[in-house]
Amino acid sequence: MTNDRLFAGIARVLSVRPLAAALALLLTLPLIGVQAQSLRPSSGLRLPSPAASAGVAAASAAGQRQADFIVAVVNSEPITNSEVRTKLARTEQQIIQQGSPLPPRRELVAQVLERLISDKAQLQLARSAGMRVDDNAVEAAVQTVARQNQISVDELRRRLKADGIAYSQFESDLRDELLVSRLRQREVDLRVTVTEQEIDQFLREQEGGTELSSLALNLAQILVAVPENATPGQVAALQAKAQQVMDRARGGADFAALANEFSDSPTRGTGGLMGLREADRYPPLFVESTRSLKVGGLAGPIRSGAGFHILKVIEKRQAGMPGSVITQTHARHILLRLSPKQGETAAMEKLAAFRKRILAGQADFAALARENSEDASAKQGGDLGWANPGMFVPEFEKVMNGLAPNQISEPLVSRFGVHLIQVLERREAQMSQRDQREMARNVLRGKKQEEAYVLWAQEVRGRAYVEYRESPQ
C-alpha cells in the first residue's frame, strides 16, 4: 500500500467522530413539513468486544499513571496529553479492526492532535452560538447506544467501567457529539442542494460502470482476534478455530449466528454486517479477497493485524444505487416541537406517557397523533405512507428499521422536536424510475455534505487561535 493510500485510510478513521455513528439515531432530524416523505438523508456506536477494547483500557490506564500536561491550547481551552493518548489508542484500535496497517506513530499522533483541535474549535463555536443539549437528549442517546449493542443500560455501564471509562465522561462525550452534530446540521447540511442536471449526470455515470471505484459492497465478517503478543502456538490454535468456523459457514450454518457466537468484532451484535459502502471505504485486504466472489460467497480465514477474518458477500452493486427490488416500510409518527413552553423534558415525558397508554390498550396511536402531533401528517393519524430505503434521514430511518411491525419506539429527540414512531408493515417492491432519481439525489446530497463539511471544518479550525505547548508522549 502506498503512503498516500495508507494515510487516506487513516484520515477516514479520524474523520469519523468516535461517537457520531452511535448518535445517528438521535441527531438533527430535518423538518417534516407538508410532505413527510421529504425527510432528507444526511451523513451505531458498537461497543468494542472485551478482547478488542483491552488495548484501549490499558493505554488509558497507563496515560493516567503519567503526570498529565497541556500539549496545546485552542483559544482558551487546553488539550492534555491524556486526551491525546486516549484518542490515539481508540484510533489505533479502529485502524487494526479495519485490517489496515498502523502508520508511523509520530504521524498518527500529529493527526490525532489536529483532530482534537478541530473538534474543540467546533464545540466552542456551538457553545458560543448558544446551542444547548437537554439532559433528556443525553439519556436518550445512552439508551440508543445500549439498544444498538443489544444490551441494557446497566450492562453498558458495566462494560464502560471494565474498559476504564467513567460513565460521567461517557455522558459528557455524548453531549458534545450531539452539540457539534446539531451545529454541523445548521451550518452545513441544510445548505446543500442537488440539481436535476447533477442527477442526470450521476445516473449516466452509473450505467454500465465496472470499475472498482463505482462498486459498492456490503460485507459481513467474523473476526477471531489474535492478541498482540501471541505465541506461535496461540496463533496456530486461533487459526484452526477460524478454519473450523469457516468450515461450518461453508457447510450451510447461519453466518449471523456464527458471528454472534464466535466473532470478536464489534459487529457481532448485527450478525457481522459492516454495511453497504463504496469499495474504497473497506480495507484493501477485504476488497481484494472478495472481488471475484458473487453474492453469498465466502472468503477466509484471512490474516490481518487484528487476527483472522472470515468474510461473506451480502450485496454487490453500483455505488450508491439500490437493487431493482427494495424493502419498503409503512410507518407513522407523532412529533412534538420544542418551544419555551415545552422543553425536551416535558415533550419526552408526554410521548413516553403516550407510548405507555398505547401499549396498555388505553389509547390509539392514530387518535393521539391527530390530537397532538405538530406535523402535517397529523390529519392522517401521523401516517407517513410507504417509504423507500434512504427516503428518511439515517437517524430517523435506523430507529424505524429497528422496529418490528406494530412495535413503537422510545421517544426520539431531534433538533426539530421529539418523535414517537410506529412501524405498521413492510413489503418488497420494484424500484421505479422516480425512486431511482430520489436515491441518486440522496447519494449526491450526502457526498456534497461531506465535501462541504470538510471545508467548513477547515474554516473553523483556521479561525481558531492555537498555541502548541509540549509534544504529546
Disulfide bonds with the S-S distance in Angstrom:
none
